[in-house]
Amino acid sequence: MAGNKIARVTEDVHRELTAILREVKDPRVKDCLLSVVRVEVTNDLSYCTVYASTMEGMERTKTAVQGLKSAGGYIRRELGRRLKLRHVPELIFKATDSIAYGASISRMLQDLDIPEEEEPKEEEED
C-alpha cells in the first residue's frame, strides 16, 4: 500500500512541478526550454530529487538548475499549496543531459541510410 502512495505522490509532484516551472520568473529558468525528466521521492517523503534537462546542452541546464535552486523556496511553497501535503519534501535539483542525448541518438538514426525492404509479391493462382 505504501508503494502506491509514493508512486502517486511522485506523479503528482512531477505534474505540478512542470506547471510551476512555467511560472518561475528567474531569467535563468524562464529563457530556456526546461523539462522535468524524472522525479524521485524518498519513502518518508522528506526529499525529492528532480532531474531537469534542456535542449541547449549541459552548460545551459546547469545554469537553469542554479536558477531553480535559488527559486527553491517559492517552488516548494507552491508545491505545498497545490498538493496539500502534510510535509512538503525538500527539493534537490540535478542537471541531466538526457534530452540532448536522446536528440543526438534520434539524429544518428535519421542519418542512417537503410534501404527499405520490399514486401514479396504474391503470385496469383489461376
N, C-alpha and C positions, 0 to 999 in steps of 0.2 A: 504494500500500500504506500509506503514512504517513497518508493522509487517512482510511482506515478505522480506524486505531488512534486517531486524535484523536477521531473520531466515537464510537467505542466507549468511550473514556475519559470523554468528555463525558457520555454517557448514564449511565455508572456513577457519576460524580460527582454528577449530578443525583439519581439514585435514592438514593444513600447520604446526601446532604445532607438530603433530605426526611426520611429516617429519623432522622438525628442531631438535626435541629431539634426533634423531639418530645421529646428527652431533655435539651435545654438548660434549666437551672433559672433563668435570668435572668428576672425578672418582666416585663421589657420585651418579651421574646420569648414567654414562656410564656402570658401572659394575652391573646393575640390570635390571630386566625385567619391565621397567616402561611403564605404559599405561595411556593415557589421557582418563578418564572415561566420563567426561562431561565438557562442556564449556558453560558459561552463560555470555552474553554480555549485558550491560545496554542499555536502549533505546537511550541514547545520544552518544553511542559508546565511552564513556570515560573510562570505567572499564571493564575488562574481568576477570571473576573468572574461574580458571582452576582447576578441580578436578583430581588428579592423584592418581594412586594406583599401587602396586607391588604385585607379588605373594609371596614374602618373609615375608609379615606381616606388621603391622602398624609401628613398630620401623624403619624398613628399608625404608618404604615410607616416614616417617618424615625426615630421613636423605637425601633421594633423593630430597624432596621438598626444603630443605635448599640449596642443590646444584642448584636447579632451580632458587631459589631466588637470589643467587649470580651471576648466569648467565642471570638474567632477562634483562639486557641492551642488551646483544647480541641477545637474543631470540626476544625481541621487535623490534630491528633493522632489523633482518632477516624477521620477520613477515611483517614489513612495506615495505621492498623491494619486497617481493613475492606477497603481496596483493594489493599494490599500493593504499592504503587508504590515504585520506587527513589527518586524525588524527588516529594514531595507539593507540588503547586502552591500558591503564596501566594494566599490568598483575598481578593478585593476585593468587598465587598458594596455594592450600589447599590439605592436605593429606586425603585420604579416604581409608577404608579397604574393598571396595566393591568387588574387585576381590577375595580376600581371603575368604570373606563371601560367595560369590557365589560358590567358590570351596568347601567350607565346606558343603553347602547345597547339592551340587551335590554328594559329598561323602556319606552323610546321605541317600540320595535317592538310591544310588547304594547298600548301606548296607542293605536296607530293603529286607526282604525275602518274597516277594509277589508272590504266585503261579499264573502262567498264566492260564486264563480260557480257556477251550477248547470250540471250536465252536460246537454247536449242529449239529449232522449229520442228514441230510435229508434222510428220508426213500424213497426208490424208489417205485413208483407205478407200479403195473402190469397191 
